[in-house]
């Protein structure tokens, strides 16, 4: 019925000064929208060195789903 997960994909253990998140959404598996690409996130936040990457997913009854990518890093 409802699933929410967070997956740590990459981490260096170094402290970071900036954090940014972007999501891609899907409705009924027919319509999707959003931009969660790595390059989009880096350009949006001016992060040059990525220290951590996480994925978060949310699914509600198979009707709505999203994937959010969060990166942390420094200029």
KEMARSE-509648 format. One record per atom (N, C-alpha, C, O, CB): atom name; residue in one letter; x, y, z negated. Coordinates in steps of 0.05 Angstrom, whole numbers, plus 5000, padded with zeros to 4 digits. Each point is the difference from the previous one (the first is absolute). Glycine has a CB too. Example, Ala and Ser with C-alpha at 12.3 -4.5 7.8 and 13.67 -1.06 7.14 Angstrom:
% KEMARSE-509648
kolro atomo N&residuo A&X 5264&Y 4886&Z 4844
kolro atomo CA&residuo A&X 4982&Y 5024&Z 5000
kolro atomo C&residuo A&X 5018&Y 5024&Z 5000
kolro atomo O&residuo A&X 5021&Y 5000&Z 4987
kolro atomo CB&residuo A&X 4941&Y 4977&Z 4988
kolro atomo N&residuo S&X 5031&Y 5044&Z 5039
kolro atomo CA&residuo S&X 5016&Y 5024&Z 4999
kolro atomo C&residuo S&X 4985&Y 5022&Z 4986
kolro atomo O&residuo S&X 5010&Y 5022&Z 4996
kolro atomo CB&residuo S&X 5014&Y 4965&Z 5047
This chain:
% KEMARSE-509648
kolro atomo N&residuo X&X 5016&Y 4976&Z 5000
kolro atomo CA&residuo X&X 4984&Y 5024&Z 5000
kolro atomo C&residuo X&X 5017&Y 5025&Z 5000
kolro atomo O&residuo X&X 4995&Y 5019&Z 5015
kolro atomo CB&residuo X&X 4970&Y 4956&Z 4961
kolro atomo N&residuo X&X 5056&Y 5025&Z 5007
kolro atomo CA&residuo X&X 5016&Y 5024&Z 4997
kolro atomo C&residuo X&X 5029&Y 4992&Z 4994
kolro atomo O&residuo X&X 5004&Y 4984&Z 4982
kolro atomo CB&residuo X&X 4956&Y 5043&Z 5002
kolro atomo N&residuo X&X 5059&Y 4983&Z 5032
kolro atomo CA&residuo X&X 5028&Y 4993&Z 4995
kolro atomo C&residuo X&X 5016&Y 5026&Z 5001
kolro atomo O&residuo X&X 4997&Y 5016&Z 5018
kolro atomo CB&residuo X&X 4997&Y 4938&Z 5003
kolro atomo N&residuo X&X 5024&Y 5049&Z 4960
kolro atomo CA&residuo X&X 5019&Y 5022&Z 5000
kolro atomo C&residuo X&X 5027&Y 4990&Z 4991
kolro atomo O&residuo X&X 5002&Y 4987&Z 4979
kolro atomo CB&residuo X&X 4961&Y 5047&Z 5011
kolro atomo N&residuo X&X 5057&Y 4971&Z 5027
kolro atomo CA&residuo X&X 5027&Y 4990&Z 4994
kolro atomo C&residuo X&X 5021&Y 5023&Z 5004
kolro atomo O&residuo X&X 4995&Y 5018&Z 5015
kolro atomo CB&residuo X&X 4991&Y 4935&Z 4998
kolro atomo N&residuo X&X 5036&Y 5044&Z 4973
kolro atomo CA&residuo X&X 5023&Y 5018&Z 5005
kolro atomo C&residuo X&X 5025&Y 4982&Z 5002
kolro atomo O&residuo X&X 5005&Y 4983&Z 4983
kolro atomo CB&residuo X&X 4973&Y 5056&Z 4991
kolro atomo N&residuo X&X 5036&Y 4966&Z 5048
kolro atomo CA&residuo X&X 5024&Y 4983&Z 5006
kolro atomo C&residuo X&X 5024&Y 5018&Z 5002
kolro atomo O&residuo X&X 5001&Y 5019&Z 5016
kolro atomo CB&residuo X&X 4970&Y 4947&Z 5008
kolro atomo N&residuo X&X 5049&Y 5028&Z 4960
kolro atomo CA&residuo X&X 5025&Y 5015&Z 5001
kolro atomo C&residuo X&X 5017&Y 4987&Z 5022
kolro atomo O&residuo X&X 5009&Y 4977&Z 4998
kolro atomo CB&residuo X&X 4989&Y 5035&Z 4953
kolro atomo N&residuo X&X 5006&Y 5003&Z 5071
kolro atomo CA&residuo X&X 5014&Y 4989&Z 5023
kolro atomo C&residuo X&X 5030&Y 5005&Z 4998
kolro atomo O&residuo X&X 5016&Y 4982&Z 5008
kolro atomo CB&residuo X&X 4943&Y 5025&Z 5020
kolro atomo N&residuo X&X 5049&Y 5016&Z 4963
kolro atomo CA&residuo X&X 5028&Y 5007&Z 5000
kolro atomo C&residuo X&X 5006&Y 5019&Z 4976
kolro atomo O&residuo X&X 4983&Y 5017&Z 4994
kolro atomo CB&residuo X&X 5020&Y 4977&Z 5057
kolro atomo N&residuo X&X 5019&Y 5003&Z 4936
kolro atomo CA&residuo X&X 5008&Y 5018&Z 4979
kolro atomo C&residuo X&X 5029&Y 4999&Z 4994
kolro atomo O&residuo X&X 5011&Y 4978&Z 4999
kolro atomo CB&residuo X&X 4944&Y 5018&Z 4982
kolro atomo N&residuo X&X 5058&Y 5027&Z 5015
kolro atomo CA&residuo X&X 5028&Y 5000&Z 4994
kolro atomo C&residuo X&X 5006&Y 5004&Z 4971
kolro atomo O&residuo X&X 5022&Y 4995&Z 4990
kolro atomo CB&residuo X&X 4986&Y 5023&Z 5055
kolro atomo N&residuo X&X 4972&Y 4991&Z 4940
kolro atomo CA&residuo X&X 5003&Y 5006&Z 4972
kolro atomo C&residuo X&X 5011&Y 5028&Z 4994
kolro atomo O&residuo X&X 5002&Y 5008&Z 4977
kolro atomo CB&residuo X&X 5006&Y 4944&Z 5017
kolro atomo N&residuo X&X 4997&Y 5063&Z 5028
kolro atomo CA&residuo X&X 5010&Y 5027&Z 4997
kolro atomo C&residuo X&X 4976&Y 5019&Z 4994
kolro atomo O&residuo X&X 4978&Y 4995&Z 5009
kolro atomo CB&residuo X&X 5061&Y 4995&Z 5022
kolro atomo N&residuo X&X 4966&Y 5032&Z 4954
kolro atomo CA&residuo X&X 4979&Y 5019&Z 4995
kolro atomo C&residuo X&X 4992&Y 5015&Z 5026
kolro atomo O&residuo X&X 5017&Y 5003&Z 5018
kolro atomo CB&residuo X&X 4999&Y 5003&Z 4935
kolro atomo N&residuo X&X 4959&Y 5003&Z 5049
kolro atomo CA&residuo X&X 4992&Y 5014&Z 5024
kolro atomo C&residuo X&X 4986&Y 5026&Z 4992
kolro atomo O&residuo X&X 4988&Y 5002&Z 4978
kolro atomo CB&residuo X&X 5007&Y 4954&Z 5047
kolro atomo N&residuo X&X 5006&Y 5063&Z 4993
kolro atomo CA&residuo X&X 4988&Y 5027&Z 4995
kolro atomo C&residuo X&X 4974&Y 5003&Z 5014
kolro atomo O&residuo X&X 4984&Y 5017&Z 4992
kolro atomo CB&residuo X&X 5061&Y 5001&Z 5002
kolro atomo N&residuo X&X 4950&Y 4967&Z 5027
kolro atomo CA&residuo X&X 4976&Y 5004&Z 5016
kolro atomo C&residuo X&X 4986&Y 4973&Z 5003
kolro atomo O&residuo X&X 5012&Y 4979&Z 5001
kolro atomo CB&residuo X&X 5008&Y 5060&Z 5024
kolro atomo N&residuo X&X 4953&Y 4963&Z 4978
kolro atomo CA&residuo X&X 4983&Y 4976&Z 5004
kolro atomo C&residuo X&X 4978&Y 5008&Z 5019
kolro atomo O&residuo X&X 4988&Y 5022&Z 4996
kolro atomo CB&residuo X&X 5023&Y 4958&Z 4958
kolro atomo N&residuo X&X 4983&Y 5004&Z 5065
kolro atomo CA&residuo X&X 4978&Y 5005&Z 5019
kolro atomo C&residuo X&X 4985&Y 4974&Z 5007
kolro atomo O&residuo X&X 5012&Y 4979&Z 5001
kolro atomo CB&residuo X&X 5014&Y 5061&Z 5018
kolro atomo N&residuo X&X 4948&Y 4963&Z 4985
kolro atomo CA&residuo X&X 4983&Y 4977&Z 5007
kolro atomo C&residuo X&X 4983&Y 5007&Z 5024
kolro atomo O&residuo X&X 4990&Y 5022&Z 5002
kolro atomo CB&residuo X&X 5010&Y 4963&Z 4949
kolro atomo N&residuo X&X 4996&Y 4995&Z 5066
kolro atomo CA&residuo X&X 4981&Y 5003&Z 5022
kolro atomo C&residuo X&X 4986&Y 4973&Z 5005
kolro atomo O&residuo X&X 5012&Y 4979&Z 4994
kolro atomo CB&residuo X&X 5017&Y 5058&Z 5027
kolro atomo N&residuo X&X 4947&Y 4964&Z 4989
kolro atomo CA&residuo X&X 4984&Y 4976&Z 5003
kolro atomo C&residuo X&X 4988&Y 4996&Z 5028
kolro atomo O&residuo X&X 4996&Y 5018&Z 5015
kolro atomo CB&residuo X&X 4993&Y 4986&Z 4937
kolro atomo N&residuo X&X 5006&Y 4970&Z 5054
kolro atomo CA&residuo X&X 4985&Y 4992&Z 5024
kolro atomo C&residuo X&X 4975&Y 4987&Z 4989
kolro atomo O&residuo X&X 5001&Y 4983&Z 4982
kolro atomo CB&residuo X&X 5041&Y 5011&Z 5047
kolro atomo N&residuo X&X 4935&Y 5013&Z 4983
kolro atomo CA&residuo X&X 4974&Y 4990&Z 4991
kolro atomo C&residuo X&X 4987&Y 4983&Z 5023
kolro atomo O&residuo X&X 5005&Y 5005&Z 5023
kolro atomo CB&residuo X&X 4990&Y 5035&Z 4946
kolro atomo N&residuo X&X 4989&Y 4941&Z 5023
kolro atomo CA&residuo X&X 4986&Y 4983&Z 5019
kolro atomo C&residuo X&X 4971&Y 4996&Z 4991
kolro atomo O&residuo X&X 4996&Y 4994&Z 4976
kolro atomo CB&residuo X&X 5048&Y 4983&Z 5037
kolro atomo N&residuo X&X 4938&Y 5025&Z 5005
kolro atomo CA&residuo X&X 4971&Y 4995&Z 4994
kolro atomo C&residuo X&X 4991&Y 4977&Z 5018
kolro atomo O&residuo X&X 5000&Y 5001&Z 5024
kolro atomo CB&residuo X&X 4992&Y 5048&Z 4963
kolro atomo N&residuo X&X 4999&Y 4929&Z 5000
kolro atomo CA&residuo X&X 4990&Y 4976&Z 5013
kolro atomo C&residuo X&X 5021&Y 4987&Z 5018
kolro atomo O&residuo X&X 4993&Y 4983&Z 5016
kolro atomo CB&residuo X&X 4962&Y 5037&Z 4981
kolro atomo N&residuo X&X 5070&Y 4988&Z 5001
kolro atomo CA&residuo X&X 5020&Y 4989&Z 5018
kolro atomo C&residuo X&X 4997&Y 5010&Z 5028
kolro atomo O&residuo X&X 5014&Y 4991&Z 5018
kolro atomo CB&residuo X&X 4988&Y 4969&Z 4953
kolro atomo N&residuo X&X 4979&Y 5058&Z 5034
kolro atomo CA&residuo X&X 4995&Y 5010&Z 5027
kolro atomo C&residuo X&X 5011&Y 5028&Z 5004
kolro atomo O&residuo X&X 5009&Y 5007&Z 5022
kolro atomo CB&residuo X&X 4950&Y 4966&Z 4979
kolro atomo N&residuo X&X 5041&Y 5043&Z 4979
kolro atomo CA&residuo X&X 5010&Y 5028&Z 5002
kolro atomo C&residuo X&X 5022&Y 5004&Z 4980
kolro atomo O&residuo X&X 4998&Y 4993&Z 4976
kolro atomo CB&residuo X&X 4957&Y 5023&Z 5039
kolro atomo N&residuo X&X 5067&Y 4995&Z 4994
kolro atomo CA&residuo X&X 5022&Y 5006&Z 4982
kolro atomo C&residuo X&X 5010&Y 5028&Z 5006
kolro atomo O&residuo X&X 4999&Y 5009&Z 5023
kolro atomo CB&residuo X&X 5013&Y 4942&Z 4973
kolro atomo N&residuo X&X 4999&Y 5062&Z 4983
kolro atomo CA&residuo X&X 5010&Y 5027&Z 5004
kolro atomo C&residuo X&X 5021&Y 5005&Z 4977
kolro atomo O&residuo X&X 4999&Y 4988&Z 4979
kolro atomo CB&residuo X&X 4958&Y 5028&Z 5043
kolro atomo N&residuo X&X 5060&Y 5003&Z 4984
kolro atomo CA&residuo X&X 5021&Y 5008&Z 4981
kolro atomo C&residuo X&X 5028&Y 4994&Z 5011
kolro atomo O&residuo X&X 5003&Y 4988&Z 5020
kolro atomo CB&residuo X&X 4965&Y 5003&Z 4942
kolro atomo N&residuo X&X 5051&Y 5019&Z 5024
kolro atomo CA&residuo X&X 5028&Y 4997&Z 5008
kolro atomo C&residuo X&X 5017&Y 4995&Z 4974
kolro atomo O&residuo X&X 5002&Y 5018&Z 4984
kolro atomo CB&residuo X&X 4992&Y 5011&Z 5057
kolro atomo N&residuo X&X 5016&Y 4947&Z 4957
kolro atomo CA&residuo X&X 5017&Y 4994&Z 4977
kolro atomo C&residuo X&X 5027&Y 4991&Z 5009
kolro atomo O&residuo X&X 5013&Y 4983&Z 4987
kolro atomo CB&residuo X&X 4946&Y 5004&Z 4986
kolro atomo N&residuo X&X 5051&Y 5023&Z 5049
kolro atomo CA&residuo X&X 5026&Y 4992&Z 5010
kolro atomo C&residuo X&X 5022&Y 5012&Z 4983
kolro atomo O&residuo X&X 4997&Y 5021&Z 4988
kolro atomo CB&residuo X&X 4984&Y 4976&Z 5059
kolro atomo N&residuo X&X 5041&Y 4989&Z 4952
kolro atomo CA&residuo X&X 5023&Y 5008&Z 4985
kolro atomo C&residuo X&X 5010&Y 5028&Z 5009
kolro atomo O&residuo X&X 5006&Y 5017&Z 4983
kolro atomo CB&residuo X&X 5006&Y 4934&Z 5010
kolro atomo N&residuo X&X 4990&Y 5053&Z 5032
kolro atomo CA&residuo X&X 5010&Y 5025&Z 5011
kolro atomo C&residuo X&X 4981&Y 5023&Z 4994
kolro atomo O&residuo X&X 5009&Y 5022&Z 4994
kolro atomo CB&residuo X&X 5014&Y 4953&Z 5042
kolro atomo N&residuo X&X 4951&Y 5020&Z 4965
kolro atomo CA&residuo X&X 4981&Y 5021&Z 4993
kolro atomo C&residuo X&X 5003&Y 5009&Z 4971
kolro atomo O&residuo X&X 5000&Y 5023&Z 4994
kolro atomo CB&residuo X&X 4968&Y 4958&Z 5040
kolro atomo N&residuo X&X 5035&Y 4999&Z 4949
kolro atomo CA&residuo X&X 5003&Y 5006&Z 4971
kolro atomo C&residuo X&X 5026&Y 5016&Z 4995
kolro atomo O&residuo X&X 5000&Y 5019&Z 4985
kolro atomo CB&residuo X&X 4974&Y 4940&Z 5004
kolro atomo N&residuo X&X 5048&Y 5032&Z 5024
kolro atomo CA&residuo X&X 5026&Y 5014&Z 4996
kolro atomo C&residuo X&X 4998&Y 5029&Z 5010
kolro atomo O&residuo X&X 5010&Y 5018&Z 4987
kolro atomo CB&residuo X&X 5014&Y 4938&Z 5017
kolro atomo N&residuo X&X 4964&Y 5048&Z 5019
kolro atomo CA&residuo X&X 4999&Y 5027&Z 5011
kolro atomo C&residuo X&X 4981&Y 5018&Z 4984
kolro atomo O&residuo X&X 5005&Y 5024&Z 4997
kolro atomo CB&residuo X&X 5005&Y 4958&Z 5048
kolro atomo N&residuo X&X 4969&Y 5006&Z 4944
kolro atomo CA&residuo X&X 4980&Y 5015&Z 4984
kolro atomo C&residuo X&X 5012&Y 5010&Z 4973
kolro atomo O&residuo X&X 4992&Y 5020&Z 4990
kolro atomo CB&residuo X&X 4972&Y 4953&Z 5032
kolro atomo N&residuo X&X 5055&Y 5012&Z 4968
kolro atomo CA&residuo X&X 5010&Y 5006&Z 4973
kolro atomo C&residuo X&X 5029&Y 5010&Z 5000
kolro atomo O&residuo X&X 5010&Y 5009&Z 4980
kolro atomo CB&residuo X&X 4960&Y 4956&Z 5003
kolro atomo N&residuo X&X 5043&Y 5035&Z 5040
kolro atomo CA&residuo X&X 5028&Y 5008&Z 5003
kolro atomo C&residuo X&X 5019&Y 4982&Z 4985
kolro atomo O&residuo X&X 5021&Y 5009&Z 4991
kolro atomo CB&residuo X&X 4963&Y 5038&Z 5015
kolro atomo N&residuo X&X 5007&Y 4928&Z 4989
kolro atomo CA&residuo X&X 5018&Y 4980&Z 4987
kolro atomo C&residuo X&X 5020&Y 4991&Z 5020
kolro atomo O&residuo X&X 4993&Y 4991&Z 5022
kolro atomo CB&residuo X&X 4970&Y 4995&Z 4946
kolro atomo N&residuo X&X 5062&Y 5014&Z 5025
kolro atomo CA&residuo X&X 5022&Y 4990&Z 5018
kolro atomo C&residuo X&X 5009&Y 4973&Z 4991
kolro atomo O&residuo X&X 5006&Y 4982&Z 5017
kolro atomo CB&residuo X&X 5008&Y 5065&Z 4992
kolro atomo N&residuo X&X 4988&Y 4949&Z 4965
kolro atomo CA&residuo X&X 5009&Y 4974&Z 4989
kolro atomo C&residuo X&X 4978&Y 4987&Z 4984
kolro atomo O&residuo X&X 4991&Y 5011&Z 4979
kolro atomo CB&residuo X&X 5056&Y 5007&Z 5019
kolro atomo N&residuo X&X 4943&Y 4960&Z 5011
kolro atomo CA&residuo X&X 4978&Y 4986&Z 4987
kolro atomo C&residuo X&X 5011&Y 4982&Z 4978
kolro atomo O&residuo X&X 5018&Y 4984&Z 5005
kolro atomo CB&residuo X&X 4955&Y 5017&Z 5038
kolro atomo N&residuo X&X 5016&Y 5002&Z 4933
kolro atomo CA&residuo X&X 5009&Y 4984&Z 4977
kolro atomo C&residuo X&X 4979&Y 4978&Z 4992
kolro atomo O&residuo X&X 5007&Y 4982&Z 4985
kolro atomo CB&residuo X&X 5020&Y 5058&Z 4999
kolro atomo N&residuo X&X 4948&Y 4963&Z 5025
kolro atomo CA&residuo X&X 4980&Y 4981&Z 4992
kolro atomo C&residuo X&X 4977&Y 5000&Z 5021
kolro atomo O&residuo X&X 4993&Y 5022&Z 5010
kolro atomo CB&residuo X&X 5019&Y 4984&Z 4941
kolro atomo N&residuo X&X 4977&Y 4971&Z 5055
kolro atomo CA&residuo X&X 4977&Y 4997&Z 5017
kolro atomo C&residuo X&X 4980&Y 4981&Z 4988
kolro atomo O&residuo X&X 5008&Y 4978&Z 4991
kolro atomo CB&residuo X&X 5021&Y 5031&Z 5050
kolro atomo N&residuo X&X 4946&Y 4999&Z 4958
kolro atomo CA&residuo X&X 4978&Y 4983&Z 4989
kolro atomo C&residuo X&X 4977&Y 5000&Z 5020
kolro atomo O&residuo X&X 4995&Y 5020&Z 5013
kolro atomo CB&residuo X&X 5019&Y 4991&Z 4939
kolro atomo N&residuo X&X 4972&Y 4966&Z 5048
kolro atomo CA&residuo X&X 4975&Y 4998&Z 5016
kolro atomo C&residuo X&X 4978&Y 4995&Z 4980
kolro atomo O&residuo X&X 5003&Y 4985&Z 4981
kolro atomo CB&residuo X&X 5021&Y 4997&Z 5059
kolro atomo N&residuo X&X 4953&Y 5031&Z 4965
kolro atomo CA&residuo X&X 4976&Y 4996&Z 4984
kolro atomo C&residuo X&X 4978&Y 4993&Z 5019
kolro atomo O&residuo X&X 4996&Y 5013&Z 5020
kolro atomo CB&residuo X&X 5019&Y 5019&Z 4944
kolro atomo N&residuo X&X 4970&Y 4947&Z 5030
kolro atomo CA&residuo X&X 4977&Y 4992&Z 5017
kolro atomo C&residuo X&X 4975&Y 5000&Z 4984
kolro atomo O&residuo X&X 5000&Y 4996&Z 4975
kolro atomo CB&residuo X&X 5030&Y 4976&Z 5053
kolro atomo N&residuo X&X 4948&Y 5033&Z 4985
kolro atomo CA&residuo X&X 4973&Y 4999&Z 4988
kolro atomo C&residuo X&X 4981&Y 4989&Z 5020
kolro atomo O&residuo X&X 4999&Y 5008&Z 5023
kolro atomo CB&residuo X&X 5012&Y 5032&Z 4948
kolro atomo N&residuo X&X 4973&Y 4940&Z 5021
kolro atomo CA&residuo X&X 4980&Y 4988&Z 5017
kolro atomo C&residuo X&X 4974&Y 4998&Z 4984
kolro atomo O&residuo X&X 5000&Y 4990&Z 4978
kolro atomo CB&residuo X&X 5035&Y 4983&Z 5049
kolro atomo N&residuo X&X 4943&Y 5036&Z 4985
kolro atomo CA&residuo X&X 4974&Y 4999&Z 4987
kolro atomo C&residuo X&X 4981&Y 4985&Z 5018
kolro atomo O&residuo X&X 4992&Y 5009&Z 5021
kolro atomo CB&residuo X&X 5016&Y 5035&Z 4955
kolro atomo N&residuo X&X 4985&Y 4931&Z 5016
kolro atomo CA&residuo X&X 4981&Y 4983&Z 5014
kolro atomo C&residuo X&X 5007&Y 4995&Z 5030
kolro atomo O&residuo X&X 4982&Y 4993&Z 5015
kolro atomo CB&residuo X&X 4984&Y 5024&Z 4953
kolro atomo N&residuo X&X 5058&Y 4988&Z 5040
kolro atomo CA&residuo X&X 5007&Y 4997&Z 5028
kolro atomo C&residuo X&X 4988&Y 5022&Z 5018
kolro atomo O&residuo X&X 5004&Y 4999&Z 5024
kolro atomo CB&residuo X&X 4999&Y 4953&Z 4968
kolro atomo N&residuo X&X 4984&Y 5067&Z 4996
kolro atomo CA&residuo X&X 4987&Y 5022&Z 5014
kolro atomo C&residuo X&X 5020&Y 5023&Z 5003
kolro atomo O&residuo X&X 5003&Y 5011&Z 5022
kolro atomo CB&residuo X&X 4952&Y 4975&Z 4961
kolro atomo N&residuo X&X 5059&Y 5020&Z 4996
kolro atomo CA&residuo X&X 5019&Y 5022&Z 5000
kolro atomo C&residuo X&X 5027&Y 4989&Z 4990
kolro atomo O&residuo X&X 5001&Y 4984&Z 4981
kolro atomo CB&residuo X&X 4963&Y 5051&Z 5011
kolro atomo N&residuo X&X 5058&Y 4973&Z 5021
kolro atomo CA&residuo X&X 5027&Y 4993&Z 4992
kolro atomo C&residuo X&X 5018&Y 5023&Z 5005
kolro atomo O&residuo X&X 4996&Y 5016&Z 5018
kolro atomo CB&residuo X&X 4995&Y 4935&Z 4991
kolro atomo N&residuo X&X 5030&Y 5050&Z 4974
kolro atomo CA&residuo X&X 5021&Y 5020&Z 5006
kolro atomo C&residuo X&X 5027&Y 4989&Z 4991
kolro atomo O&residuo X&X 5002&Y 4982&Z 4983
kolro atomo CB&residuo X&X 4966&Y 5055&Z 5012
kolro atomo N&residuo X&X 5053&Y 4974&Z 5018
kolro atomo CA&residuo X&X 5027&Y 4994&Z 4993
kolro atomo C&residuo X&X 5014&Y 5027&Z 4997
kolro atomo O&residuo X&X 5000&Y 5016&Z 5018
kolro atomo CB&residuo X&X 5001&Y 4939&Z 5008
kolro atomo N&residuo X&X 5010&Y 5050&Z 4950
kolro atomo CA&residuo X&X 5014&Y 5024&Z 4994
kolro atomo C&residuo X&X 5030&Y 4994&Z 4997
kolro atomo O&residuo X&X 5007&Y 4981&Z 4987
kolro atomo CB&residuo X&X 4952&Y 5039&Z 4991
kolro atomo N&residuo X&X 5057&Y 4997&Z 5034
kolro atomo CA&residuo X&X 5029&Y 4997&Z 4997
kolro atomo C&residuo X&X 5010&Y 5024&Z 4984
kolro atomo O&residuo X&X 4993&Y 5023&Z 5006
kolro atomo CB&residuo X&X 5011&Y 4952&Z 5038
kolro atomo N&residuo X&X 5011&Y 5020&Z 4936
kolro atomo CA&residuo X&X 5011&Y 5021&Z 4983
kolro atomo C&residuo X&X 5031&Y 4998&Z 5000
kolro atomo O&residuo X&X 5011&Y 4979&Z 4996
kolro atomo CB&residuo X&X 4948&Y 5020&Z 4974
kolro atomo N&residuo X&X 5054&Y 5023&Z 5036
kolro atomo CA&residuo X&X 5029&Y 5000&Z 4999
kolro atomo C&residuo X&X 5009&Y 5021&Z 4980
kolro atomo O&residuo X&X 4987&Y 5021&Z 4997
kolro atomo CB&residuo X&X 5016&Y 4963&Z 5051
kolro atomo N&residuo X&X 5020&Y 5011&Z 4940
kolro atomo CA&residuo X&X 5013&Y 5019&Z 4982
kolro atomo C&residuo X&X 5028&Y 5003&Z 5009
kolro atomo O&residuo X&X 5012&Y 4982&Z 5012
kolro atomo CB&residuo X&X 4958&Y 5005&Z 4949
kolro atomo N&residuo X&X 5041&Y 5037&Z 5035
kolro atomo CA&residuo X&X 5028&Y 5004&Z 5008
kolro atomo C&residuo X&X 5009&Y 5028&Z 4995
kolro atomo O&residuo X&X 4988&Y 5015&Z 4985
kolro atomo CB&residuo X&X 5006&Y 4951&Z 5049
kolro atomo N&residuo X&X 5028&Y 5041&Z 4978
kolro atomo CA&residuo X&X 5013&Y 5026&Z 4997
kolro atomo C&residuo X&X 5006&Y 5013&Z 5026
kolro atomo O&residuo X&X 5001&Y 4987&Z 5021
kolro atomo CB&residuo X&X 5019&Y 4997&Z 4937
kolro atomo N&residuo X&X 4984&Y 5042&Z 5041
kolro atomo CA&residuo X&X 5005&Y 5016&Z 5025
kolro atomo C&residuo X&X 5028&Y 4994&Z 5009
kolro atomo O&residuo X&X 5009&Y 5011&Z 5020
kolro atomo CB&residuo X&X 4960&Y 5024&Z 4966
